[in-house]
Amino acid sequence: MSEAELARVALRDLAVEVLVVPQPFASDPFIADTDRVRLAAAWGAGMESLSTHVRVTLAPGSSHMIQWDRPELVIEAVERLVATVRGG
């Protein structure tokens, strides 16, 4: 359902920040850490089709709660969005 909904979204040139935790299959002991990062990057790259201005940032060492585990990444993403709106 989510993929179908995303396919209908047209954000065009709206700035979008995507923070991705590189452990999409953390509970699977048969997936190497390097593969987890590669899988997360591939998922994030799929988000780039939503808008012409998408930035995907990996958040290694974070749980699902990136704002708690890696708040600096969230702050940087918000600062980039504000700068974009202000024309910077």
Distance bins in CASP14 RR format, pairs under 12 A and 6 or more apart:
PFRMAT RR
TARGET T0000
AUTHOR 0000-0000-0000
RMODE 2
METHOD distances of the structure
MODEL  1
1 7 0 0 0 0 0 1 0 0 0 0 0
1 8 0 0 0 0 0 1 0 0 0 0 0
2 8 0 0 0 0 0 1 0 0 0 0 0
2 9 0 0 0 0 0 1 0 0 0 0 0
2 43 0 0 0 0 0 1 0 0 0 0 0
2 47 0 0 0 0 0 1 0 0 0 0 0
3 9 0 0 0 0 0 1 0 0 0 0 0
3 43 0 0 0 0 0 1 0 0 0 0 0
3 46 0 0 0 0 0 1 0 0 0 0 0
3 47 0 0 0 0 0 1 0 0 0 0 0
3 49 0 0 0 0 0 1 0 0 0 0 0
3 50 0 0 0 0 0 1 0 0 0 0 0
5 50 0 0 0 0 0 1 0 0 0 0 0
6 16 0 0 0 0 0 1 0 0 0 0 0
6 18 0 0 0 0 0 1 0 0 0 0 0
6 43 0 0 0 0 0 1 0 0 0 0 0
6 44 0 0 0 0 0 1 0 0 0 0 0
6 46 0 0 0 0 1 0 0 0 0 0 0
6 47 0 0 0 0 1 0 0 0 0 0 0
6 48 0 0 0 0 0 1 0 0 0 0 0
6 49 0 0 0 0 1 0 0 0 0 0 0
6 50 1 0 0 1 0 0 0 0 0 0 0
6 51 0 0 0 0 0 1 0 0 0 0 0
7 46 0 0 0 0 0 1 0 0 0 0 0
7 49 0 0 0 0 1 0 0 0 0 0 0
7 50 0 0 0 0 1 0 0 0 0 0 0
8 50 0 0 0 0 0 1 0 0 0 0 0
9 16 0 0 0 0 0 1 0 0 0 0 0
9 47 0 0 0 0 0 1 0 0 0 0 0
9 49 0 0 0 0 1 0 0 0 0 0 0
9 50 1 0 1 0 0 0 0 0 0 0 0
9 51 0 0 0 0 1 0 0 0 0 0 0
9 54 0 0 0 0 0 1 0 0 0 0 0
10 49 0 0 0 0 0 1 0 0 0 0 0
10 50 0 0 0 0 1 0 0 0 0 0 0
10 51 0 0 0 0 1 0 0 0 0 0 0
10 52 0 0 0 0 0 1 0 0 0 0 0
11 17 0 0 0 0 0 1 0 0 0 0 0
11 18 0 0 0 0 0 1 0 0 0 0 0
11 47 0 0 0 0 0 1 0 0 0 0 0
11 48 0 0 0 0 0 1 0 0 0 0 0
11 49 0 0 0 0 1 0 0 0 0 0 0
11 50 1 0 1 0 0 0 0 0 0 0 0
11 51 1 1 0 0 0 0 0 0 0 0 0
11 52 0 0 0 0 1 0 0 0 0 0 0
11 53 0 0 0 0 1 0 0 0 0 0 0
11 54 0 0 0 0 1 0 0 0 0 0 0
12 49 0 0 0 0 0 1 0 0 0 0 0
12 50 0 0 0 0 1 0 0 0 0 0 0
12 51 1 0 0 1 0 0 0 0 0 0 0
12 52 1 0 0 1 0 0 0 0 0 0 0
12 53 0 0 0 0 1 0 0 0 0 0 0
12 54 0 0 0 0 0 1 0 0 0 0 0
13 50 0 0 0 0 0 1 0 0 0 0 0
13 51 1 0 0 1 0 0 0 0 0 0 0
13 52 1 0 1 0 0 0 0 0 0 0 0
13 53 1 0 1 0 0 0 0 0 0 0 0
13 54 0 0 0 0 0 1 0 0 0 0 0
13 84 0 0 0 0 0 1 0 0 0 0 0
14 50 0 0 0 0 1 0 0 0 0 0 0
14 51 1 0 1 0 0 0 0 0 0 0 0
14 52 0 0 0 0 1 0 0 0 0 0 0
14 53 1 0 0 1 0 0 0 0 0 0 0
14 54 0 0 0 0 1 0 0 0 0 0 0
14 81 0 0 0 0 1 0 0 0 0 0 0
14 84 0 0 0 0 1 0 0 0 0 0 0
14 85 0 0 0 0 0 1 0 0 0 0 0
15 50 0 0 0 0 0 1 0 0 0 0 0
15 51 1 0 0 1 0 0 0 0 0 0 0
15 52 0 0 0 0 1 0 0 0 0 0 0
15 53 1 0 1 0 0 0 0 0 0 0 0
15 54 0 0 0 0 1 0 0 0 0 0 0
15 55 1 0 0 1 0 0 0 0 0 0 0
15 77 0 0 0 0 1 0 0 0 0 0 0
15 78 0 0 0 0 0 1 0 0 0 0 0
15 79 0 0 0 0 0 1 0 0 0 0 0
15 80 1 0 0 1 0 0 0 0 0 0 0
15 81 1 0 1 0 0 0 0 0 0 0 0
15 82 0 0 0 0 1 0 0 0 0 0 0
15 83 0 0 0 0 1 0 0 0 0 0 0
15 84 1 0 1 0 0 0 0 0 0 0 0
15 85 1 0 0 1 0 0 0 0 0 0 0
15 86 0 0 0 0 0 1 0 0 0 0 0
15 87 0 0 0 0 0 1 0 0 0 0 0
15 88 0 0 0 0 0 1 0 0 0 0 0
16 44 0 0 0 0 0 1 0 0 0 0 0
16 46 0 0 0 0 0 1 0 0 0 0 0
16 47 1 0 0 1 0 0 0 0 0 0 0
16 48 0 0 0 0 1 0 0 0 0 0 0
16 49 0 0 0 0 0 1 0 0 0 0 0
16 50 1 0 0 1 0 0 0 0 0 0 0
16 51 1 0 1 0 0 0 0 0 0 0 0
16 52 0 0 0 0 1 0 0 0 0 0 0
16 53 1 0 0 1 0 0 0 0 0 0 0
16 54 1 0 1 0 0 0 0 0 0 0 0
16 55 1 0 0 1 0 0 0 0 0 0 0
16 56 0 0 0 0 1 0 0 0 0 0 0
16 57 0 0 0 0 0 1 0 0 0 0 0
16 77 0 0 0 0 1 0 0 0 0 0 0
16 80 0 0 0 0 0 1 0 0 0 0 0
16 81 0 0 0 0 1 0 0 0 0 0 0
16 84 0 0 0 0 0 1 0 0 0 0 0
17 44 0 0 0 0 0 1 0 0 0 0 0
17 47 0 0 0 0 1 0 0 0 0 0 0
17 48 0 0 0 0 0 1 0 0 0 0 0
17 50 0 0 0 0 0 1 0 0 0 0 0
17 51 0 0 0 0 0 1 0 0 0 0 0
17 53 0 0 0 0 1 0 0 0 0 0 0
17 54 1 0 0 1 0 0 0 0 0 0 0
17 55 1 0 1 0 0 0 0 0 0 0 0
17 56 0 0 0 0 1 0 0 0 0 0 0
17 57 1 0 0 1 0 0 0 0 0 0 0
17 59 0 0 0 0 0 1 0 0 0 0 0
17 66 0 0 0 0 0 1 0 0 0 0 0
17 73 0 0 0 0 1 0 0 0 0 0 0
17 74 0 0 0 0 1 0 0 0 0 0 0
17 75 0 0 0 0 0 1 0 0 0 0 0
17 76 0 0 0 0 1 0 0 0 0 0 0
17 77 1 1 0 0 0 0 0 0 0 0 0
17 78 1 0 0 1 0 0 0 0 0 0 0
17 79 0 0 0 0 1 0 0 0 0 0 0
17 80 1 0 0 1 0 0 0 0 0 0 0
17 81 1 0 1 0 0 0 0 0 0 0 0
17 82 0 0 0 0 0 1 0 0 0 0 0
17 83 0 0 0 0 0 1 0 0 0 0 0
17 84 0 0 0 0 1 0 0 0 0 0 0
18 40 0 0 0 0 0 1 0 0 0 0 0
18 41 0 0 0 0 0 1 0 0 0 0 0
18 43 0 0 0 0 1 0 0 0 0 0 0
18 44 1 0 1 0 0 0 0 0 0 0 0
18 45 0 0 0 0 1 0 0 0 0 0 0
18 46 0 0 0 0 1 0 0 0 0 0 0
18 47 1 0 1 0 0 0 0 0 0 0 0
18 48 0 0 0 0 1 0 0 0 0 0 0
18 49 0 0 0 0 0 1 0 0 0 0 0
18 50 0 0 0 0 1 0 0 0 0 0 0
18 51 0 0 0 0 1 0 0 0 0 0 0
18 53 0 0 0 0 0 1 0 0 0 0 0
18 54 1 0 0 1 0 0 0 0 0 0 0
18 55 1 0 0 1 0 0 0 0 0 0 0
18 56 1 0 1 0 0 0 0 0 0 0 0
18 57 1 0 0 1 0 0 0 0 0 0 0
18 58 0 0 0 0 1 0 0 0 0 0 0
18 59 0 0 0 0 0 1 0 0 0 0 0
18 66 0 0 0 0 0 1 0 0 0 0 0
18 73 0 0 0 0 0 1 0 0 0 0 0
18 74 0 0 0 0 0 1 0 0 0 0 0
18 77 0 0 0 0 1 0 0 0 0 0 0
18 80 0 0 0 0 0 1 0 0 0 0 0
18 81 0 0 0 0 0 1 0 0 0 0 0
19 40 0 0 0 0 0 1 0 0 0 0 0
19 43 0 0 0 0 0 1 0 0 0 0 0
19 44 0 0 0 0 1 0 0 0 0 0 0
19 47 0 0 0 0 0 1 0 0 0 0 0
19 54 0 0 0 0 0 1 0 0 0 0 0
19 55 0 0 0 0 1 0 0 0 0 0 0
19 56 0 0 0 0 1 0 0 0 0 0 0
19 57 1 0 1 0 0 0 0 0 0 0 0
19 58 0 0 0 0 1 0 0 0 0 0 0
19 59 1 0 1 0 0 0 0 0 0 0 0
19 60 0 0 0 0 0 1 0 0 0 0 0
19 61 0 0 0 0 0 1 0 0 0 0 0
19 62 0 0 0 0 1 0 0 0 0 0 0
19 63 0 0 0 0 0 1 0 0 0 0 0
19 64 0 0 0 0 0 1 0 0 0 0 0
19 65 0 0 0 0 0 1 0 0 0 0 0
19 66 1 0 1 0 0 0 0 0 0 0 0
19 67 0 0 0 0 1 0 0 0 0 0 0
19 69 0 0 0 0 0 1 0 0 0 0 0
19 70 1 0 0 1 0 0 0 0 0 0 0
19 71 0 0 0 0 0 1 0 0 0 0 0
19 72 0 0 0 0 0 1 0 0 0 0 0
19 73 1 0 1 0 0 0 0 0 0 0 0
19 74 1 0 0 1 0 0 0 0 0 0 0
19 75 0 0 0 0 0 1 0 0 0 0 0
19 76 0 0 0 0 1 0 0 0 0 0 0
19 77 1 0 0 1 0 0 0 0 0 0 0
19 78 0 0 0 0 0 1 0 0 0 0 0
19 80 0 0 0 0 0 1 0 0 0 0 0
19 81 0 0 0 0 0 1 0 0 0 0 0
20 36 0 0 0 0 0 1 0 0 0 0 0
20 37 0 0 0 0 1 0 0 0 0 0 0
20 38 0 0 0 0 0 1 0 0 0 0 0
20 39 0 0 0 0 1 0 0 0 0 0 0
20 40 1 0 1 0 0 0 0 0 0 0 0
20 41 1 0 0 1 0 0 0 0 0 0 0
20 42 0 0 0 0 1 0 0 0 0 0 0
20 43 1 0 0 1 0 0 0 0 0 0 0
20 44 1 0 1 0 0 0 0 0 0 0 0
20 45 0 0 0 0 1 0 0 0 0 0 0
20 46 0 0 0 0 0 1 0 0 0 0 0
20 47 0 0 0 0 1 0 0 0 0 0 0
20 48 0 0 0 0 0 1 0 0 0 0 0
20 54 0 0 0 0 0 1 0 0 0 0 0
20 55 0 0 0 0 0 1 0 0 0 0 0
20 56 1 0 0 1 0 0 0 0 0 0 0
20 57 1 0 0 1 0 0 0 0 0 0 0
20 58 1 0 1 0 0 0 0 0 0 0 0
20 59 1 0 0 1 0 0 0 0 0 0 0
20 60 0 0 0 0 1 0 0 0 0 0 0
20 61 0 0 0 0 0 1 0 0 0 0 0
20 62 0 0 0 0 1 0 0 0 0 0 0
20 64 0 0 0 0 0 1 0 0 0 0 0
20 66 0 0 0 0 1 0 0 0 0 0 0
20 70 0 0 0 0 0 1 0 0 0 0 0
20 73 0 0 0 0 0 1 0 0 0 0 0
20 77 0 0 0 0 0 1 0 0 0 0 0
21 36 0 0 0 0 1 0 0 0 0 0 0
21 37 0 0 0 0 0 1 0 0 0 0 0
21 39 0 0 0 0 0 1 0 0 0 0 0
21 40 1 0 0 1 0 0 0 0 0 0 0
21 41 0 0 0 0 0 1 0 0 0 0 0
21 43 0 0 0 0 1 0 0 0 0 0 0
21 44 0 0 0 0 0 1 0 0 0 0 0
21 56 0 0 0 0 0 1 0 0 0 0 0
21 57 0 0 0 0 0 1 0 0 0 0 0
21 58 1 0 0 1 0 0 0 0 0 0 0
21 59 1 0 1 0 0 0 0 0 0 0 0
21 60 0 0 0 0 1 0 0 0 0 0 0
21 61 1 0 0 1 0 0 0 0 0 0 0
21 62 1 0 1 0 0 0 0 0 0 0 0
21 63 1 0 0 1 0 0 0 0 0 0 0
21 64 1 0 0 1 0 0 0 0 0 0 0
21 65 0 0 0 0 1 0 0 0 0 0 0
21 66 1 0 0 1 0 0 0 0 0 0 0
21 67 0 0 0 0 0 1 0 0 0 0 0
21 68 0 0 0 0 0 1 0 0 0 0 0
21 69 0 0 0 0 1 0 0 0 0 0 0
21 70 0 0 0 0 1 0 0 0 0 0 0
21 73 0 0 0 0 0 1 0 0 0 0 0
22 31 0 0 0 0 0 1 0 0 0 0 0
22 32 0 0 0 0 0 1 0 0 0 0 0
22 33 0 0 0 0 1 0 0 0 0 0 0
22 34 0 0 0 0 1 0 0 0 0 0 0
22 35 0 0 0 0 1 0 0 0 0 0 0
22 36 1 0 1 0 0 0 0 0 0 0 0
22 37 1 0 1 0 0 0 0 0 0 0 0
22 38 0 0 0 0 1 0 0 0 0 0 0
22 39 1 0 0 1 0 0 0 0 0 0 0
22 40 1 1 0 0 0 0 0 0 0 0 0
22 41 1 0 0 1 0 0 0 0 0 0 0
22 42 0 0 0 0 0 1 0 0 0 0 0
22 43 0 0 0 0 1 0 0 0 0 0 0
22 44 0 0 0 0 0 1 0 0 0 0 0
22 56 0 0 0 0 0 1 0 0 0 0 0
22 57 0 0 0 0 0 1 0 0 0 0 0
22 58 1 0 1 0 0 0 0 0 0 0 0
22 59 1 0 0 1 0 0 0 0 0 0 0
22 60 1 0 1 0 0 0 0 0 0 0 0
22 61 1 0 0 1 0 0 0 0 0 0 0
22 62 0 0 0 0 1 0 0 0 0 0 0
22 63 0 0 0 0 0 1 0 0 0 0 0
22 66 0 0 0 0 0 1 0 0 0 0 0
22 70 0 0 0 0 0 1 0 0 0 0 0
23 31 0 0 0 0 1 0 0 0 0 0 0
23 32 0 0 0 0 0 1 0 0 0 0 0
23 33 0 0 0 0 1 0 0 0 0 0 0
23 34 0 0 0 0 0 1 0 0 0 0 0
23 35 0 0 0 0 0 1 0 0 0 0 0
23 36 1 0 1 0 0 0 0 0 0 0 0
23 37 0 0 0 0 1 0 0 0 0 0 0
23 38 0 0 0 0 0 1 0 0 0 0 0
23 39 0 0 0 0 1 0 0 0 0 0 0
23 40 1 0 0 1 0 0 0 0 0 0 0
23 43 0 0 0 0 0 1 0 0 0 0 0
23 58 0 0 0 0 0 1 0 0 0 0 0
23 59 0 0 0 0 1 0 0 0 0 0 0
23 60 0 0 0 0 1 0 0 0 0 0 0
23 61 1 0 0 1 0 0 0 0 0 0 0
23 62 0 0 0 0 1 0 0 0 0 0 0
23 63 0 0 0 0 1 0 0 0 0 0 0
23 64 0 0 0 0 1 0 0 0 0 0 0
23 66 0 0 0 0 0 1 0 0 0 0 0
23 69 0 0 0 0 0 1 0 0 0 0 0
24 31 0 0 0 0 1 0 0 0 0 0 0
24 33 0 0 0 0 0 1 0 0 0 0 0
24 35 0 0 0 0 1 0 0 0 0 0 0
24 36 1 0 0 1 0 0 0 0 0 0 0
24 37 0 0 0 0 1 0 0 0 0 0 0
24 38 0 0 0 0 0 1 0 0 0 0 0
24 39 1 0 1 0 0 0 0 0 0 0 0
24 40 1 0 1 0 0 0 0 0 0 0 0
24 41 0 0 0 0 0 1 0 0 0 0 0
24 42 0 0 0 0 1 0 0 0 0 0 0
24 43 1 0 0 1 0 0 0 0 0 0 0
24 44 0 0 0 0 0 1 0 0 0 0 0
24 58 0 0 0 0 0 1 0 0 0 0 0
24 64 0 0 0 0 0 1 0 0 0 0 0
25 31 1 0 1 0 0 0 0 0 0 0 0
25 32 0 0 0 0 0 1 0 0 0 0 0
25 33 0 0 0 0 0 1 0 0 0 0 0
25 35 0 0 0 0 1 0 0 0 0 0 0
25 36 1 0 0 1 0 0 0 0 0 0 0
25 37 0 0 0 0 0 1 0 0 0 0 0
25 38 0 0 0 0 0 1 0 0 0 0 0
25 39 1 0 0 1 0 0 0 0 0 0 0
25 40 0 0 0 0 1 0 0 0 0 0 0
25 43 0 0 0 0 0 1 0 0 0 0 0
26 33 0 0 0 0 1 0 0 0 0 0 0
26 35 0 0 0 0 0 1 0 0 0 0 0
26 36 1 0 0 1 0 0 0 0 0 0 0
26 37 0 0 0 0 0 1 0 0 0 0 0
26 39 0 0 0 0 0 1 0 0 0 0 0
26 40 0 0 0 0 0 1 0 0 0 0 0
26 60 0 0 0 0 0 1 0 0 0 0 0
26 61 0 0 0 0 0 1 0 0 0 0 0
26 62 0 0 0 0 0 1 0 0 0 0 0
26 63 0 0 0 0 1 0 0 0 0 0 0
26 64 0 0 0 0 1 0 0 0 0 0 0
27 36 0 0 0 0 0 1 0 0 0 0 0
28 35 0 0 0 0 1 0 0 0 0 0 0
28 36 0 0 0 0 1 0 0 0 0 0 0
28 39 0 0 0 0 0 1 0 0 0 0 0
29 36 0 0 0 0 0 1 0 0 0 0 0
30 36 0 0 0 0 0 1 0 0 0 0 0
31 37 0 0 0 0 0 1 0 0 0 0 0
31 38 0 0 0 0 1 0 0 0 0 0 0
31 39 1 0 0 1 0 0 0 0 0 0 0
31 40 0 0 0 0 0 1 0 0 0 0 0
32 38 0 0 0 0 1 0 0 0 0 0 0
32 39 0 0 0 0 0 1 0 0 0 0 0
33 39 0 0 0 0 0 1 0 0 0 0 0
33 40 0 0 0 0 0 1 0 0 0 0 0
33 60 0 0 0 0 1 0 0 0 0 0 0
33 61 0 0 0 0 0 1 0 0 0 0 0
34 40 0 0 0 0 0 1 0 0 0 0 0
34 41 0 0 0 0 0 1 0 0 0 0 0
34 60 0 0 0 0 0 1 0 0 0 0 0
35 41 0 0 0 0 0 1 0 0 0 0 0
35 42 0 0 0 0 0 1 0 0 0 0 0
36 42 0 0 0 0 0 1 0 0 0 0 0
36 43 0 0 0 0 0 1 0 0 0 0 0
36 58 0 0 0 0 0 1 0 0 0 0 0
36 60 0 0 0 0 1 0 0 0 0 0 0
36 61 0 0 0 0 0 1 0 0 0 0 0
37 43 0 0 0 0 0 1 0 0 0 0 0
37 44 0 0 0 0 0 1 0 0 0 0 0
37 58 1 0 0 1 0 0 0 0 0 0 0
37 59 0 0 0 0 0 1 0 0 0 0 0
37 60 1 0 0 1 0 0 0 0 0 0 0
37 61 0 0 0 0 0 1 0 0 0 0 0
38 44 0 0 0 0 0 1 0 0 0 0 0
38 45 0 0 0 0 0 1 0 0 0 0 0
38 58 0 0 0 0 0 1 0 0 0 0 0
39 45 0 0 0 0 0 1 0 0 0 0 0
39 46 0 0 0 0 0 1 0 0 0 0 0
39 58 0 0 0 0 0 1 0 0 0 0 0
40 46 0 0 0 0 0 1 0 0 0 0 0
40 47 0 0 0 0 0 1 0 0 0 0 0
40 56 0 0 0 0 1 0 0 0 0 0 0
40 57 0 0 0 0 0 1 0 0 0 0 0
40 58 1 0 0 1 0 0 0 0 0 0 0
40 59 0 0 0 0 1 0 0 0 0 0 0
40 60 0 0 0 0 1 0 0 0 0 0 0
40 61 0 0 0 0 0 1 0 0 0 0 0
40 62 0 0 0 0 0 1 0 0 0 0 0
41 47 0 0 0 0 0 1 0 0 0 0 0
41 48 0 0 0 0 0 1 0 0 0 0 0
41 56 1 0 0 1 0 0 0 0 0 0 0
41 57 0 0 0 0 0 1 0 0 0 0 0
41 58 1 0 0 1 0 0 0 0 0 0 0
41 59 0 0 0 0 0 1 0 0 0 0 0
41 60 0 0 0 0 0 1 0 0 0 0 0
42 48 0 0 0 0 0 1 0 0 0 0 0
42 56 0 0 0 0 0 1 0 0 0 0 0
42 58 0 0 0 0 0 1 0 0 0 0 0
43 49 0 0 0 0 0 1 0 0 0 0 0
43 56 0 0 0 0 1 0 0 0 0 0 0
43 58 0 0 0 0 0 1 0 0 0 0 0
44 50 0 0 0 0 0 1 0 0 0 0 0
44 54 0 0 0 0 1 0 0 0 0 0 0
44 55 0 0 0 0 0 1 0 0 0 0 0
44 56 1 0 1 0 0 0 0 0 0 0 0
44 57 0 0 0 0 1 0 0 0 0 0 0
44 58 0 0 0 0 1 0 0 0 0 0 0
44 59 0 0 0 0 0 1 0 0 0 0 0
45 54 0 0 0 0 1 0 0 0 0 0 0
45 55 0 0 0 0 0 1 0 0 0 0 0
45 56 1 0 0 1 0 0 0 0 0 0 0
45 58 0 0 0 0 0 1 0 0 0 0 0
46 54 0 0 0 0 1 0 0 0 0 0 0
46 56 0 0 0 0 1 0 0 0 0 0 0
47 53 0 0 0 0 0 1 0 0 0 0 0
47 54 1 0 1 0 0 0 0 0 0 0 0
47 55 0 0 0 0 1 0 0 0 0 0 0
47 56 1 0 0 1 0 0 0 0 0 0 0
47 57 0 0 0 0 0 1 0 0 0 0 0
48 54 1 0 1 0 0 0 0 0 0 0 0
48 55 0 0 0 0 1 0 0 0 0 0 0
48 56 1 0 0 1 0 0 0 0 0 0 0
49 56 0 0 0 0 0 1 0 0 0 0 0
50 56 0 0 0 0 0 1 0 0 0 0 0
51 84 0 0 0 0 0 1 0 0 0 0 0
53 80 0 0 0 0 0 1 0 0 0 0 0
53 81 0 0 0 0 1 0 0 0 0 0 0
53 84 1 0 0 1 0 0 0 0 0 0 0
53 85 0 0 0 0 0 1 0 0 0 0 0
54 77 0 0 0 0 0 1 0 0 0 0 0
54 80 0 0 0 0 0 1 0 0 0 0 0
54 81 0 0 0 0 0 1 0 0 0 0 0
54 84 0 0 0 0 0 1 0 0 0 0 0
55 73 0 0 0 0 0 1 0 0 0 0 0
55 76 0 0 0 0 1 0 0 0 0 0 0
55 77 1 0 0 1 0 0 0 0 0 0 0
55 79 0 0 0 0 0 1 0 0 0 0 0
55 80 1 0 0 1 0 0 0 0 0 0 0
55 81 0 0 0 0 1 0 0 0 0 0 0
55 83 0 0 0 0 0 1 0 0 0 0 0
55 84 0 0 0 0 1 0 0 0 0 0 0
56 73 0 0 0 0 0 1 0 0 0 0 0
56 77 0 0 0 0 0 1 0 0 0 0 0
57 66 0 0 0 0 1 0 0 0 0 0 0
57 70 0 0 0 0 1 0 0 0 0 0 0
57 72 0 0 0 0 0 1 0 0 0 0 0
57 73 1 0 1 0 0 0 0 0 0 0 0
57 74 0 0 0 0 1 0 0 0 0 0 0
57 75 0 0 0 0 0 1 0 0 0 0 0
57 76 1 0 0 1 0 0 0 0 0 0 0
57 77 1 0 0 1 0 0 0 0 0 0 0
57 78 0 0 0 0 0 1 0 0 0 0 0
57 80 0 0 0 0 1 0 0 0 0 0 0
58 66 0 0 0 0 0 1 0 0 0 0 0
58 70 0 0 0 0 1 0 0 0 0 0 0
58 73 0 0 0 0 1 0 0 0 0 0 0
59 65 0 0 0 0 0 1 0 0 0 0 0
59 66 1 0 1 0 0 0 0 0 0 0 0
59 67 0 0 0 0 1 0 0 0 0 0 0
59 68 0 0 0 0 0 1 0 0 0 0 0
59 69 1 0 0 1 0 0 0 0 0 0 0
59 70 1 0 1 0 0 0 0 0 0 0 0
59 71 0 0 0 0 0 1 0 0 0 0 0
59 72 0 0 0 0 1 0 0 0 0 0 0
59 73 1 0 1 0 0 0 0 0 0 0 0
59 74 0 0 0 0 1 0 0 0 0 0 0
59 76 0 0 0 0 0 1 0 0 0 0 0
59 77 0 0 0 0 1 0 0 0 0 0 0
60 66 0 0 0 0 0 1 0 0 0 0 0
60 69 0 0 0 0 1 0 0 0 0 0 0
60 70 0 0 0 0 1 0 0 0 0 0 0
60 73 0 0 0 0 1 0 0 0 0 0 0
61 68 0 0 0 0 0 1 0 0 0 0 0
61 69 1 0 0 1 0 0 0 0 0 0 0
61 70 1 0 0 1 0 0 0 0 0 0 0
61 73 0 0 0 0 0 1 0 0 0 0 0
62 68 0 0 0 0 1 0 0 0 0 0 0
62 69 1 1 0 0 0 0 0 0 0 0 0
62 70 1 0 1 0 0 0 0 0 0 0 0
62 71 0 0 0 0 1 0 0 0 0 0 0
62 72 0 0 0 0 0 1 0 0 0 0 0
62 73 1 0 0 1 0 0 0 0 0 0 0
62 74 0 0 0 0 1 0 0 0 0 0 0
63 69 1 0 1 0 0 0 0 0 0 0 0
63 70 0 0 0 0 1 0 0 0 0 0 0
64 70 0 0 0 0 0 1 0 0 0 0 0
65 71 0 0 0 0 1 0 0 0 0 0 0
65 73 0 0 0 0 0 1 0 0 0 0 0
65 74 0 0 0 0 0 1 0 0 0 0 0
66 72 0 0 0 0 0 1 0 0 0 0 0
66 73 1 0 0 1 0 0 0 0 0 0 0
66 74 1 0 0 1 0 0 0 0 0 0 0
66 75 0 0 0 0 0 1 0 0 0 0 0
66 76 0 0 0 0 0 1 0 0 0 0 0
66 77 0 0 0 0 1 0 0 0 0 0 0
67 73 0 0 0 0 1 0 0 0 0 0 0
67 74 1 0 1 0 0 0 0 0 0 0 0
67 75 0 0 0 0 1 0 0 0 0 0 0
67 77 0 0 0 0 0 1 0 0 0 0 0
67 78 0 0 0 0 0 1 0 0 0 0 0
68 74 0 0 0 0 1 0 0 0 0 0 0
70 76 0 0 0 0 1 0 0 0 0 0 0
70 77 0 0 0 0 0 1 0 0 0 0 0
71 77 0 0 0 0 0 1 0 0 0 0 0
71 78 0 0 0 0 0 1 0 0 0 0 0
72 78 0 0 0 0 0 1 0 0 0 0 0
72 79 0 0 0 0 0 1 0 0 0 0 0
73 79 0 0 0 0 0 1 0 0 0 0 0
73 80 0 0 0 0 0 1 0 0 0 0 0
74 80 0 0 0 0 0 1 0 0 0 0 0
74 81 0 0 0 0 0 1 0 0 0 0 0
75 81 0 0 0 0 0 1 0 0 0 0 0
75 82 0 0 0 0 0 1 0 0 0 0 0
76 82 0 0 0 0 0 1 0 0 0 0 0
76 83 0 0 0 0 0 1 0 0 0 0 0
77 83 0 0 0 0 0 1 0 0 0 0 0
77 84 0 0 0 0 0 1 0 0 0 0 0
78 84 0 0 0 0 0 1 0 0 0 0 0
78 85 0 0 0 0 0 1 0 0 0 0 0
79 85 0 0 0 0 0 1 0 0 0 0 0
79 86 0 0 0 0 0 1 0 0 0 0 0
79 88 0 0 0 0 0 1 0 0 0 0 0
80 86 0 0 0 0 0 1 0 0 0 0 0
80 87 0 0 0 0 0 1 0 0 0 0 0
80 88 0 0 0 0 1 0 0 0 0 0 0
81 87 0 0 0 0 0 1 0 0 0 0 0
81 88 0 0 0 0 0 1 0 0 0 0 0
82 88 0 0 0 0 1 0 0 0 0 0 0
END
